[in-house]
Structures are given as C-alpha cells and as structure tokens.
Amino acid sequence: MILAADIGNSDIVLGIFKDSELLQNWRLHTVHHQSVDEYEMLVRGMLFACDFSLEDVDGAVISSVVPELTNVFLNLIENLVGQQPIIVNSDLNFGIEINTEIPANVGQDRLINALAAYQQYKTSLIIIDCGTATTMDVVTAEGSFEGGVICPGLLISAEVLFSRAAQLFQVNLEIPDNLIGKNTTDSVKSGLIYGYGGMIVSLINKLAKEIVQMDQPYPTVVITGGLANKLLPILPEVIFHDDLTLRGLYLFHLMNKPVENGKNQ
C-alpha cells in the first residue's frame, strides 16, 4: 500500500492506495505549528479506526506548500512506516514537461494535479483547484505544463468582505434560490457564489481562447479542491475529480519510486 499526503495551507489530505485503488482518504485542518507527535496521534488514530495496518504500507509520498510542515510530515511518515517518503519537487519525473520560467517555484500541488489530469485525458487541459487560492493551470495536448492563473480563494474573498464591511455578516457559502437577493444574507450569497463562479467562467473562456490560438484542441476543463462543490452547479461543462491530487501523488510515486536490481520495489 502507498500512503499519500497533500499538505495545503488550509487542509492536509491523506490517502491510502492499494494497486491504484484509493481505499480511504482523510482531511485534517492545517495547524502550522503542530508537532510531529501531535500529528502522529491524529494519523495513527485515523488509520486504526479504519483497520489499516502500517505494516502493509510499503511506500509514501508527500506534496507540501507549507514549508514548516514538510519536515514534520517527513519525520511523521518515517515514524509510521519506517522509511522516508518521496517528497515532490520539480527535479523529479512528472510525466509532463514544465514550461515555466522557474519550474521550482510552481506549487507542487499544481504540478501533481496536472500530472493526474494529463495521464487520464491526454489532451489540452484547464485544471482548476479551489482551495485557499484558486489556481487555473494549462497543459497542452503534448503534455507541456504552460503555467496559469492564481486567484484569491473563495473563502479568502468572503473573509475579507466580512472583515472590511461593518454592516455585513458571515453567511453560509451556498447558492441562493434567486440571483436577485431580497435580503442581505441572500445578496451576499449571490455576490460570493455567482460572482466567484462568473470570474471562473470568464477565465475559462479567456484561457480556452488563448489555448486554441496555440494551435491546441479546445481544452477539457477539470476541477478539484475542497471548495469546488460550492461552485459546480453554476460551472458549465467541467469535470469534477474529488481525489485528483491524491491520484496524482500515487502516480508520481510510481514514476519516482526507488529501483533495486533493475526492478521496482
């Protein structure tokens, strides 16, 4: 079995794979200053609750955009499975070309998402990840990661609105019954959900136009991330993958796992 960990600014997502099947996944809130021991208690508890034996884990992989937690999880996983995980970085094999000015500066999660989406669809792509930030990345039909767009995430946009506008208050992020709000709550919901969704649709159209101008086929649009389901009903013709990043980490592990005596371990 393979243990995959995606360490993000808001959430840490863990998954257990066996023979390419995602058996179980968990989501933890990211606590930047939590210790190895504190995280280990949580992870061991989750594995125990699902009746997984750590003795069956024979490999692990980490993607992290939180530098202070990278070593925490490196040590944590080494404690759990007795070996160091593969840590995603741009020098390793992604199965795609990274055609940006400084590949090492591209977020690991963006590259992992691109790997997973391209391995499945093998065509030009727009890959959207709705998390702390919303990223929209472009991959060509030949498998070249071209870069993309980074926007403030939906929650960040909502938090700034509530903190800066004295007469507005927090609301649930859900689609209201009508676009025209008859009260402050529904008006704020419309602005956040339809406004943010409209931004994404507009950027999809602009990116697609630029991709076609590169003599590429019209792109397939793939979306993932913890907040994607808030926007799915108002985004046309997008394909939702809840486990895209974990799937990419599993594939990355297969591409980069150690080789012994000419055979994969």
C-alpha positions as CSV (number, residue, x, y, z in Angstrom):
1,M,0.0,0.0,0.0
2,I,1.1,3.6,-0.6
3,L,0.4,6.5,1.8
4,A,0.0,9.9,0.1
5,A,-0.1,13.2,1.9
6,D,-1.1,16.6,0.3
7,I,-0.2,19.4,2.7
8,G,-2.0,22.5,1.9
9,N,-2.5,25.9,3.6
10,S,-6.0,25.2,4.8
11,D,-6.2,21.3,4.8
12,I,-4.0,18.3,4.9
13,V,-5.4,15.4,2.8
14,L,-4.2,11.9,3.3
15,G,-4.9,8.8,1.2
16,I,-4.1,5.1,1.2
17,F,-3.8,3.4,-2.2
18,K,-3.5,-0.3,-3.0
19,D,-2.9,-1.4,-6.6
20,S,-4.1,2.0,-7.9
21,E,-7.3,2.0,-5.9
22,L,-7.9,4.7,-3.3
23,L,-9.0,2.7,-0.3
24,Q,-9.6,5.6,2.1
25,N,-8.9,9.3,2.5
26,W,-9.0,11.8,5.3
27,R,-8.9,15.6,5.6
28,L,-7.3,17.4,8.5
29,H,-7.3,21.1,9.3
30,T,-3.7,22.5,8.7
31,V,-2.2,23.7,12.0
32,H,1.1,25.3,11.1
33,H,2.9,24.9,14.4
34,Q,1.7,21.4,15.4
35,S,4.4,19.0,16.4
36,V,5.3,15.6,14.9
37,D,3.9,13.8,18.0
38,E,0.6,15.7,17.8
39,Y,0.1,14.9,14.1
40,E,1.2,11.3,14.7
41,M,-1.5,10.8,17.3
42,L,-4.1,12.0,14.8
43,V,-2.9,9.9,11.9
44,R,-2.4,6.7,13.9
45,G,-5.9,7.2,15.2
46,M,-7.4,7.6,11.7
47,L,-5.6,4.5,10.4
48,F,-6.6,2.4,13.4
49,A,-10.2,3.5,13.1
50,C,-10.3,2.2,9.5
51,D,-8.4,-1.0,10.4
52,F,-5.3,-0.3,8.3
53,S,-2.1,-1.9,9.4
54,L,1.1,0.2,9.0
55,E,3.0,-3.0,8.2
56,D,1.2,-3.1,4.9
57,V,2.4,0.3,3.8
58,D,5.5,-0.1,1.7
59,G,5.9,3.4,0.3
60,A,4.8,7.0,0.8
61,V,4.8,10.4,-1.0
62,I,4.4,14.0,0.2
63,S,3.4,17.2,-1.6
64,S,3.7,20.3,0.5
65,V,3.1,24.0,0.0
66,V,3.7,24.7,3.8
67,P,7.5,24.6,4.3
68,E,7.3,24.5,8.1
69,L,5.2,21.3,7.9
70,T,7.3,19.5,5.2
71,N,9.9,18.1,7.7
72,V,7.2,17.5,10.3
73,F,5.4,15.1,7.9
74,L,8.7,13.6,6.6
75,N,9.5,12.6,10.2
76,L,6.0,11.6,10.9
77,I,5.8,9.2,7.9
78,E,9.3,7.8,8.7
79,N,8.0,7.1,12.2
80,L,4.9,5.4,10.8
81,V,6.3,3.2,8.0
82,G,10.0,3.0,8.8
83,Q,11.2,4.7,5.6
84,Q,11.4,8.2,4.2
85,P,8.7,9.3,1.8
86,I,9.3,10.7,-1.7
87,I,9.0,14.5,-1.5
88,V,7.6,16.1,-4.6
89,N,9.9,18.6,-6.3
90,S,10.3,19.9,-9.8
91,D,13.5,17.9,-10.5
92,L,11.7,14.6,-10.4
93,N,9.6,12.9,-13.1
94,F,6.1,14.2,-13.6
95,G,5.5,12.6,-17.0
96,I,5.0,16.1,-18.3
97,E,7.2,19.0,-19.3
98,I,7.3,22.0,-17.1
99,N,7.4,25.0,-19.4
100,T,7.6,27.9,-17.0
101,E,10.3,30.4,-16.2
102,I,11.3,28.9,-12.9
103,P,9.8,25.3,-12.5
104,A,11.0,25.1,-8.9
105,N,8.7,28.0,-8.0
106,V,5.5,26.3,-9.3
107,G,3.3,24.9,-6.5
108,Q,3.8,21.2,-6.1
109,D,0.0,20.6,-5.9
110,R,-0.4,22.4,-9.3
111,L,2.1,20.1,-10.9
112,I,0.6,17.0,-9.3
113,N,-2.9,17.9,-10.4
114,A,-1.5,18.4,-14.0
115,L,0.2,15.0,-13.9
116,A,-3.1,13.3,-12.8
117,A,-5.3,15.1,-15.3
118,Y,-3.0,14.6,-18.2
119,Q,-2.4,10.9,-17.6
120,Q,-6.2,10.4,-17.7
121,Y,-7.2,12.7,-20.6
122,K,-4.1,13.1,-22.8
123,T,-5.4,16.3,-24.4
124,S,-5.2,20.0,-23.7
125,L,-6.5,20.9,-20.3
126,I,-7.5,23.6,-17.9
127,I,-7.1,22.3,-14.4
128,I,-8.9,24.3,-11.6
129,D,-8.1,23.7,-7.9
130,C,-10.4,25.5,-5.5
131,G,-8.6,25.8,-2.2
132,T,-7.0,28.6,-0.1
133,A,-6.2,30.0,-3.5
134,T,-7.9,29.1,-6.7
135,T,-5.5,28.0,-9.4
136,M,-6.2,27.5,-13.1
137,D,-3.5,25.8,-15.0
138,V,-2.9,24.9,-18.6
139,V,-1.5,21.7,-20.1
140,T,-1.1,21.2,-23.8
141,A,-2.1,18.1,-25.7
142,E,1.6,17.2,-25.9
143,G,1.9,17.2,-22.1
144,S,3.5,20.6,-21.5
145,F,2.6,22.5,-18.3
146,E,2.4,26.1,-19.5
147,G,1.5,27.9,-16.2
148,G,-1.7,29.5,-15.4
149,V,-3.7,31.9,-13.1
150,I,-3.7,32.2,-9.3
151,C,-6.7,34.0,-7.7
152,P,-7.6,34.6,-4.0
153,G,-9.8,31.7,-2.9
154,L,-13.5,31.8,-2.3
155,L,-13.1,31.7,1.5
156,I,-10.4,34.4,1.5
157,S,-12.7,36.6,-0.6
158,A,-15.5,36.0,1.8
159,E,-13.4,36.7,4.9
160,V,-12.1,40.0,3.5
161,L,-15.6,41.1,2.7
162,F,-16.9,40.4,6.2
163,S,-13.9,41.9,7.9
164,R,-13.9,45.1,5.9
165,A,-17.6,45.8,5.7
166,A,-19.0,46.8,9.1
167,Q,-22.7,46.1,8.3
168,L,-22.1,42.7,6.6
169,F,-22.0,39.4,8.4
170,Q,-20.8,35.9,7.7
171,V,-23.2,33.7,5.7
172,N,-23.1,30.1,4.6
173,L,-21.4,29.6,1.3
174,E,-24.4,28.2,-0.6
175,I,-26.3,29.1,-3.8
176,P,-29.4,31.2,-3.1
177,D,-32.7,30.5,-4.7
178,N,-32.5,33.6,-6.8
179,L,-29.7,35.8,-8.1
180,I,-31.5,38.9,-7.0
181,G,-31.3,38.9,-3.2
182,K,-34.3,40.2,-1.3
183,N,-32.3,40.4,1.9
184,T,-28.7,41.0,2.9
185,T,-27.9,37.3,3.5
186,D,-29.1,36.2,0.0
187,S,-27.5,39.2,-1.6
188,V,-24.1,38.3,-0.1
189,K,-24.5,34.7,-1.1
190,S,-25.3,35.8,-4.7
191,G,-22.3,38.0,-4.8
192,L,-19.9,35.4,-3.4
193,I,-21.1,32.3,-5.3
194,Y,-22.3,33.8,-8.6
195,G,-19.7,36.5,-8.6
196,Y,-16.9,34.0,-8.0
197,G,-18.3,31.5,-10.4
198,G,-18.6,34.2,-13.0
199,M,-15.0,35.0,-12.6
200,I,-14.0,31.4,-13.1
201,V,-16.3,31.0,-16.2
202,S,-14.8,34.2,-17.7
203,L,-11.2,33.0,-17.1
204,I,-12.0,29.5,-18.6
205,N,-13.3,31.3,-21.7
206,K,-10.2,33.5,-22.0
207,L,-7.8,30.7,-21.3
208,A,-9.6,28.4,-23.8
209,K,-9.3,31.1,-26.5
210,E,-5.5,31.5,-25.8
211,I,-5.1,27.7,-25.9
212,V,-6.8,27.4,-29.2
213,Q,-4.6,30.2,-30.6
214,M,-1.6,28.0,-29.7
215,D,-3.0,25.5,-32.3
216,Q,-4.2,23.3,-29.5
217,P,-7.6,21.4,-29.3
218,Y,-10.3,23.1,-27.3
219,P,-9.4,22.2,-23.7
220,T,-11.1,19.8,-21.3
221,V,-11.8,21.5,-18.0
222,V,-11.1,19.6,-14.8
223,I,-11.9,20.9,-11.3
224,T,-10.9,19.7,-7.9
225,G,-10.4,21.1,-4.4
226,G,-12.3,21.4,-1.1
227,L,-14.5,24.3,-2.3
228,A,-15.2,23.0,-5.8
229,N,-18.5,21.6,-4.9
230,K,-19.8,25.0,-3.8
231,L,-19.4,26.2,-7.5
232,L,-20.1,23.1,-9.5
233,P,-23.9,23.8,-10.1
234,I,-23.0,27.1,-11.9
235,L,-20.0,26.0,-13.9
236,P,-20.8,24.6,-17.3
237,E,-19.0,21.6,-18.8
238,V,-16.4,21.0,-16.1
239,I,-15.4,17.5,-14.9
240,F,-15.1,17.2,-11.1
241,H,-12.4,15.0,-9.6
242,D,-12.6,14.9,-5.8
243,D,-9.3,12.9,-5.4
244,L,-7.3,14.4,-8.3
245,T,-4.3,15.5,-6.1
246,L,-4.1,12.2,-4.2
247,R,-4.4,10.3,-7.5
248,G,-1.5,12.4,-8.9
249,L,0.6,11.7,-5.8
250,Y,0.1,8.0,-6.3
251,L,1.1,8.2,-10.0
252,F,4.1,10.4,-9.0
253,H,5.2,7.7,-6.6
254,L,5.0,5.1,-9.3
255,M,7.2,7.2,-11.6
256,N,9.8,8.0,-9.0
257,K,10.0,5.2,-6.5
258,P,13.4,3.6,-5.8
259,V,14.6,0.9,-8.1
260,E,16.5,-2.1,-6.8
261,N,18.3,-4.6,-9.0
262,G,16.6,-3.2,-12.1
263,K,13.1,-3.9,-10.7
264,N,10.7,-1.6,-9.0
265,Q,10.3,-2.3,-5.3
